[in-house]
Amino acid sequence: MKYTSDLRTEIIDLYKKGWNITKLSNKFKIPRTTIYHWIDMQIEKPLNEFSLTRRDVYDNQFKLERLELINTIQHFVISMLDISKEKKLELVYLLAEKLYPIKTICRVLGMQPSTFYHDKNRKPEVYLIDEADDEFKSLIQSIFNESDGRFGGRKIRIQLVKDGHIISHQRVLRLMKEMDLKPNLPDENYNNYHKRKYAYKPNIISKSEFYPEINKIWVSDITYIRVRKEHYYLTVIIDLYSRKVIGHQLAKTLGSSELIELMRITFQIRNQPKELIFHSDQGLQYTAKAFKSYLKQNNITQSFSKKGCPYDNSVAESFFASIKKEEIYRHIYNSYDHLRICIDEYVIFYNEKRPHASLKYSTPSEYEFTFT
């Protein structure tokens, strides 16, 4: 840094009036070594001040060698400690406040002075970004907790955008990585054998790409879930228009009577829609005479999927895949009632909180309300 000649003259005059070096350094924010240099250049000293004895030379040489040894040891110790750049910068800022020369501090720490000046002079926007990251982290943590750890970066970003925040998918992923948020982790006690034995196997139902109205096509499917040594059966009914789970039932037995009761309740809740098509696979429950008679009495057209086509019932298949990945595989259930309560809670979450790409990133309930 360059100083004006007037400033140098003023400091020299004050020194002559009795000001000490430390007081001058604190007042003008100038390193003491610089002031000493100006004094040596401007004020002539008597020759006797420069006279040295042999003893003085020996002592000064000894002190110099000792300082060089200390400096070498310091450099070695600092390199072995492997201090991070951020920590070194903190030390430079701290020592600089005590008016130690920046270059000397950096030399001791084994860091280029330009690194310090680059950090000191960088734009304030960098710090604003850091502050924004802290704000987004709290929002991301809140959404992640509300989803019970089910949402990944894409769905969390969708929720943030819905709440009026502007943020990229990459930034959400970066912040989640910094917070160590990992969605859909299975319970550590849920071993691989259990996964292989009870992993979802696709059902065979008809597939369609376009469902123009609500309550026109319902699909149904059944899967089983093991709790300890018992097997329970989960039946779902889904409206293909909104992908909403409009009926579900966890039963201890697998028979047509349970399916008829679920269909009766769902049909009443949905206000007995006209010209309804009920689509399912060709399982014994769906082909049972009692169930077919119930559909016929209520003017519901029954449709069966083709055998050998694993893509026919992609919506129901997707739901079972989601509930197993996001709920079943992540917990160990102690009883039938425990499993039933958790499934009821997940269905509410699936319908009310979980956005779907095929629904323009709306939830099933939002899609029915907005686009119906």
Summary of the structure (lengths in Angstrom):
residues: 372
radius of gyration: 37.8
end to end distance: 71.0
largest distance: 123.9
contacts: 974
relative contact order: 0.08
helix: 58%
strand: 10%
